[in-house]
Amino acid sequence: METTERKKRDLEVVTDPEKRVFILKPVHKESKKITFYKILAKYIHIECTILEERPQGNYLLEINSLVIAKGDRDDSRIRPPEGTVWITNVKTSKTDIDAGLNNIPTFIKVNFSEYQNKLRHTSDYIKVDVFQSSEDHLNLVRTTGRTLYIEDTQNPESYKAISDDFIDYAEELGDDLKTMMTRFKNKKIVSEMIVPVIYISHDEIGIPIGYIHMQSKSTKFDMGKVMEVKTLAFEMVDRIRESNTMVNSGRFPVLDLSTGGIRVRIDDPQLVNELPRHPGFTFDLFFKMQSPLTVYGLIRSVTKDKENGLYMGIAIAGNSSRQGERKRFLENLNILKKG
């Protein structure tokens, strides 16, 4: 099996033969199988050459390289009884959506068109579209992921940011502020807002994919209107994610776990091909006789076996908004420790 570690360990190369024997000796006293992570507090990686194959599945090996982690493991791992801990409802994307937006899927464009039609009577000017234009104000919204809101185009104070979620357009314009005010006045635009539509991928990456642009020539947009449009942007993202999500309901065993992560075996062909392409994924973690914990896991290591099964080391990076999830995870972990 070949393992790919995504988070490099701080390792020490052990070359002294006596030290190698000292490190390995306790393993042979306790078990015929060498499972270093279970025996020692530190991670050990050994590369060997098979010198001779002997009867009954025995081999004579030459140690080519032995490295040991300089630091102790953060926490001990627990091997749960078979069938007691597993993951399911693994969520992945049907189509990858990247920040470059070089290829916008059709279902996103359809979604935007539907919302533009839905909002067409709510403002003097309305456009719901993906980011394509190189116009400075749209580029500013795309690169910052913040809302551009000008309540009164003829009031310089309206160009300042209300909070960190808004663009400080006065600062961006600088000496061109008066020019922009004149431009709005000539076009008879009283109020303007541009709200970004930020897609949250299953890797928990925020990608500004489009915007809702509204202008009024009669009344000023108040904060209530801005929040209403922001809510619509969230609604759009939810619909897009729903259309772009595949859920695999297979049941995959957790081989060991700790306070920070789990190791799981995946044998579904689609997931074996799909998951290694991502930094992480969302799934439900089950302890037997308990309700699930929905978590996001970062993939730390990937190993394929001869049967094309996938062993994955996963660091738990987030959990659902349900109160007490983290506490419940630790409680179940403690029960396994005592058992």
C-alpha positions as CSV (number, residue, x, y, z in Angstrom):
1,M,0.0,0.0,0.0
2,E,1.2,3.5,-0.8
3,T,0.2,6.3,1.6
4,T,0.1,10.0,0.7
5,E,0.5,12.3,3.7
6,R,-1.0,15.8,3.1
7,K,0.4,17.2,6.4
8,K,4.1,16.5,6.6
9,R,5.4,15.3,9.9
10,D,8.6,16.6,11.6
11,L,10.7,13.4,11.3
12,E,14.1,12.3,12.5
13,V,16.1,9.8,10.4
14,V,17.4,6.9,12.6
15,T,20.6,5.4,11.2
16,D,22.3,3.9,14.2
17,P,21.7,0.0,14.0
18,E,21.6,-0.3,17.8
19,K,19.0,2.4,18.1
20,R,16.9,0.8,15.4
21,V,16.9,-2.5,17.3
22,F,16.0,-0.7,20.5
23,I,13.0,0.9,18.8
24,L,11.7,-2.2,17.1
25,K,12.4,-4.8,19.9
26,P,9.3,-4.1,22.0
27,V,7.1,-4.6,19.0
28,H,8.2,-8.2,18.5
29,K,7.6,-9.0,22.1
30,E,4.0,-7.9,22.1
31,S,2.6,-8.9,18.6
32,K,3.4,-10.7,15.4
33,K,1.9,-7.8,13.5
34,I,3.7,-4.5,13.6
35,T,1.4,-1.6,14.2
36,F,3.7,1.1,15.4
37,Y,1.0,3.8,15.9
38,K,-0.6,1.6,18.5
39,I,2.5,0.6,20.4
40,L,4.5,3.8,20.5
41,A,3.7,7.4,21.3
42,K,5.6,8.6,18.3
43,Y,5.0,8.0,14.6
44,I,7.5,5.6,12.9
45,H,8.0,5.0,9.2
46,I,10.2,2.1,8.1
47,E,11.3,1.2,4.5
48,C,12.6,-2.3,4.0
49,T,13.9,-4.6,1.2
50,I,12.7,-8.3,1.2
51,L,15.9,-10.4,1.3
52,E,14.3,-13.8,1.6
53,E,10.8,-15.3,1.6
54,R,10.5,-18.1,4.2
55,P,7.8,-20.7,4.9
56,Q,4.5,-19.8,6.6
57,G,4.4,-16.3,5.4
58,N,7.6,-15.2,7.0
59,Y,10.1,-12.8,5.4
60,L,13.7,-11.7,6.1
61,L,13.9,-8.0,5.7
62,E,16.7,-5.5,5.5
63,I,15.9,-2.1,7.0
64,N,16.8,0.6,4.5
65,S,15.3,3.6,6.3
66,L,13.8,4.2,9.7
67,V,12.4,7.6,10.7
68,I,10.7,8.6,13.9
69,A,8.6,11.7,14.6
70,K,10.4,14.3,16.7
71,G,7.3,15.0,18.7
72,D,4.8,12.8,20.5
73,R,1.3,12.3,19.0
74,D,-1.2,14.9,20.1
75,D,-3.6,12.2,21.4
76,S,-3.9,8.4,21.5
77,R,-6.1,6.6,19.0
78,I,-8.8,4.2,19.9
79,R,-9.8,1.2,17.8
80,P,-13.6,0.7,18.3
81,P,-15.3,-2.7,18.2
82,E,-16.3,-3.7,14.7
83,G,-19.6,-2.3,13.6
84,T,-19.9,0.3,16.3
85,V,-18.6,3.5,14.6
86,W,-19.1,4.4,10.9
87,I,-19.6,7.3,8.5
88,T,-22.4,7.7,5.9
89,N,-24.1,10.3,3.8
90,V,-20.9,11.4,2.3
91,K,-21.5,14.6,0.3
92,T,-19.6,15.5,-2.8
93,S,-20.1,17.9,-5.7
94,K,-21.5,16.8,-9.1
95,T,-19.5,19.6,-10.8
96,D,-16.4,21.4,-9.4
97,I,-16.9,25.1,-9.2
98,D,-13.6,27.0,-9.0
99,A,-12.8,30.6,-8.2
100,G,-11.6,31.1,-11.8
101,L,-15.2,30.7,-13.1
102,N,-13.8,29.6,-16.5
103,N,-16.7,27.2,-17.0
104,I,-20.0,28.2,-15.4
105,P,-22.4,25.2,-15.3
106,T,-25.7,25.7,-17.0
107,F,-27.8,25.0,-13.9
108,I,-26.2,28.0,-12.2
109,K,-27.1,30.3,-15.2
110,V,-30.6,29.0,-15.1
111,N,-30.8,29.7,-11.4
112,F,-29.6,33.3,-11.9
113,S,-32.1,33.8,-14.7
114,E,-35.0,32.6,-12.6
115,Y,-34.1,35.0,-9.8
116,Q,-33.7,37.9,-12.1
117,N,-37.2,37.2,-13.5
118,K,-38.5,36.9,-9.9
119,L,-37.1,40.3,-8.9
120,R,-37.8,42.2,-12.2
121,H,-40.6,44.4,-10.7
122,T,-38.8,45.2,-7.4
123,S,-36.5,47.9,-8.7
124,D,-35.9,50.3,-11.6
125,Y,-32.9,48.3,-12.6
126,I,-32.1,44.7,-11.7
127,K,-29.5,42.3,-12.9
128,V,-28.7,38.9,-11.5
129,D,-25.7,37.4,-13.3
130,V,-22.4,35.5,-13.0
131,F,-19.2,37.6,-12.7
132,Q,-18.0,38.3,-16.3
133,S,-17.6,42.0,-16.6
134,S,-14.3,43.7,-15.9
135,E,-16.0,46.8,-14.6
136,D,-14.2,48.2,-11.5
137,H,-17.2,48.1,-9.1
138,L,-18.2,44.5,-10.0
139,N,-14.5,43.4,-9.8
140,L,-14.4,45.0,-6.3
141,V,-17.4,43.0,-5.2
142,R,-16.0,39.8,-6.7
143,T,-12.5,40.1,-5.2
144,T,-13.7,41.2,-1.7
145,G,-16.8,39.1,-1.4
146,R,-18.5,42.2,0.2
147,T,-21.6,44.2,-0.6
148,L,-21.5,47.6,-2.3
149,Y,-24.3,49.7,-0.8
150,I,-24.9,53.4,-1.5
151,E,-28.1,54.5,0.2
152,D,-28.0,58.0,-1.2
153,T,-25.7,58.6,-4.2
154,Q,-25.6,62.3,-3.5
155,N,-24.4,62.0,0.1
156,P,-20.7,61.3,0.5
157,E,-21.3,59.6,3.8
158,S,-23.3,56.9,2.0
159,Y,-20.2,55.7,0.2
160,K,-18.5,54.6,3.5
161,A,-18.7,51.1,4.9
162,I,-21.4,50.4,7.4
163,S,-19.5,47.3,8.7
164,D,-16.8,44.8,7.7
165,D,-19.4,43.1,5.4
166,F,-19.6,46.2,3.2
167,I,-17.1,47.9,0.8
168,D,-15.8,51.3,1.8
169,Y,-16.5,52.8,-1.6
170,A,-15.4,56.3,-0.4
171,E,-11.9,54.9,0.3
172,E,-11.8,53.0,-2.9
173,L,-12.8,56.0,-5.0
174,G,-10.6,58.5,-3.2
175,D,-10.4,61.7,-5.3
176,D,-12.9,60.2,-7.8
177,L,-15.8,60.3,-5.3
178,K,-17.2,63.6,-6.7
179,T,-16.9,62.3,-10.2
180,M,-18.9,59.2,-9.3
181,M,-21.6,61.3,-7.6
182,T,-21.9,63.4,-10.7
183,R,-22.2,60.2,-12.8
184,F,-25.0,58.9,-10.7
185,K,-26.8,62.3,-10.8
186,N,-26.6,62.4,-14.6
187,K,-28.1,58.9,-14.8
188,K,-30.8,59.9,-12.2
189,I,-29.8,57.0,-9.9
190,V,-30.8,57.7,-6.3
191,S,-29.6,54.5,-4.7
192,E,-27.6,51.4,-5.6
193,M,-26.5,48.0,-4.2
194,I,-24.5,45.1,-5.5
195,V,-24.8,41.9,-3.3
196,P,-22.4,39.1,-4.1
197,V,-23.7,35.5,-4.5
198,I,-21.0,33.4,-2.7
199,Y,-21.1,29.7,-3.3
200,I,-19.9,27.6,-0.4
201,S,-18.3,24.4,-1.7
202,H,-18.3,21.0,0.1
203,D,-14.7,21.8,0.9
204,E,-16.0,24.8,2.8
205,I,-14.5,27.3,0.4
206,G,-16.4,30.5,-0.3
207,I,-16.4,31.3,-4.1
208,P,-18.1,34.6,-5.3
209,I,-19.8,33.3,-8.5
210,G,-22.2,36.1,-9.2
211,Y,-24.1,39.2,-8.0
212,I,-27.5,40.9,-7.6
213,H,-27.3,44.4,-8.9
214,M,-30.1,46.9,-8.1
215,Q,-30.5,50.6,-8.8
216,S,-33.4,52.9,-7.9
217,K,-34.3,56.2,-9.5
218,S,-37.1,57.0,-7.1
219,T,-36.7,55.8,-3.6
220,K,-33.6,55.0,-1.4
221,F,-32.7,51.5,-0.5
222,D,-32.8,51.1,3.3
223,M,-31.0,48.5,5.3
224,G,-34.1,46.3,5.4
225,K,-34.0,46.1,1.6
226,V,-30.3,45.2,1.7
227,M,-30.9,42.4,4.1
228,E,-33.8,41.1,2.0
229,V,-31.6,40.9,-1.0
230,K,-28.8,39.2,1.0
231,T,-31.3,36.6,2.1
232,L,-32.2,36.0,-1.5
233,A,-28.5,35.5,-2.3
234,F,-28.3,32.9,0.5
235,E,-31.4,31.2,-0.9
236,M,-29.8,31.1,-4.4
237,V,-26.7,29.4,-3.0
238,D,-28.8,26.8,-1.1
239,R,-30.6,25.9,-4.4
240,I,-27.4,25.7,-6.3
241,R,-25.7,23.5,-3.7
242,E,-28.8,21.2,-3.6
243,S,-28.6,20.9,-7.4
244,N,-24.9,20.2,-7.3
245,T,-24.7,17.8,-4.4
246,M,-24.4,14.0,-4.5
247,V,-25.0,12.1,-1.3
248,N,-23.6,8.6,-0.9
249,S,-25.5,6.7,1.7
250,G,-23.1,3.8,1.9
251,R,-21.8,2.8,5.3
252,F,-18.1,2.9,5.8
253,P,-16.3,1.7,9.0
254,V,-14.2,3.9,11.3
255,L,-11.1,1.9,12.0
256,D,-9.7,4.1,14.8
257,L,-10.4,7.6,16.2
258,S,-9.1,10.2,18.6
259,T,-10.2,13.6,19.8
260,G,-9.0,15.2,16.6
261,G,-9.8,12.8,13.9
262,I,-10.7,9.4,12.5
263,R,-9.4,6.8,10.1
264,V,-11.9,5.2,7.8
265,R,-12.0,2.7,5.0
266,I,-13.9,3.6,1.8
267,D,-14.8,0.9,-0.7
268,D,-17.3,2.6,-3.0
269,P,-15.7,3.0,-6.4
270,Q,-17.1,6.4,-7.1
271,L,-15.9,7.8,-3.8
272,V,-12.5,6.1,-4.1
273,N,-12.0,8.1,-7.3
274,E,-13.7,11.3,-6.1
275,L,-12.6,12.0,-2.6
276,P,-8.8,12.2,-3.0
277,R,-9.3,15.2,-5.4
278,H,-10.7,17.3,-2.5
279,P,-9.1,18.8,0.6
280,G,-12.1,17.5,2.7
281,F,-15.7,16.6,2.7
282,T,-18.9,16.6,4.7
283,F,-20.4,13.4,6.2
284,D,-22.4,12.0,9.1
285,L,-20.5,10.2,11.9
286,F,-22.5,7.5,13.7
287,F,-21.8,5.8,17.0
288,K,-24.0,2.7,17.5
289,M,-27.4,3.5,19.1
290,Q,-26.7,7.3,18.8
291,S,-28.0,10.0,16.5
292,P,-25.5,11.2,13.9
293,L,-23.0,14.0,14.1
294,T,-22.7,16.0,10.9
295,V,-19.1,17.0,10.5
296,Y,-16.6,18.4,7.9
297,G,-13.3,16.5,7.7
298,L,-10.0,17.5,6.3
299,I,-8.2,14.7,4.5
300,R,-4.8,14.2,6.0
301,S,-3.6,11.0,4.5
302,V,-4.7,8.6,1.7
303,T,-3.8,5.0,1.2
304,K,-5.0,2.5,-1.4
305,D,-4.9,-1.3,-0.8
306,K,-4.7,-4.1,-3.3
307,E,-8.5,-4.4,-3.3
308,N,-8.7,-0.8,-4.4
309,G,-10.1,0.2,-1.0
310,L,-9.3,3.7,0.3
311,Y,-7.9,4.2,3.8
312,M,-8.3,7.9,4.8
313,G,-6.9,9.8,7.8
314,I,-9.4,12.6,8.5
315,A,-9.0,15.5,10.8
316,I,-12.4,16.7,12.1
317,A,-12.4,20.4,11.2
318,G,-16.0,21.4,11.9
319,N,-19.3,20.0,13.1
320,S,-23.0,20.9,12.7
321,S,-24.7,23.8,14.3
322,R,-26.7,21.6,16.6
323,Q,-25.8,22.5,20.2
324,G,-23.6,20.1,22.1
325,E,-22.3,18.1,19.1
326,R,-18.6,18.4,20.0
327,K,-19.4,17.5,23.7
328,R,-21.3,14.4,22.5
329,F,-18.5,13.3,20.3
330,L,-16.0,13.4,23.2
331,E,-18.5,11.6,25.5
332,N,-18.7,8.7,23.0
333,L,-15.0,8.7,22.7
334,N,-14.6,8.4,26.4
335,I,-17.0,5.5,26.5
336,L,-14.9,3.7,24.0
337,K,-11.8,4.4,26.0
338,K,-13.3,2.9,29.1
339,G,-14.7,-0.1,27.2
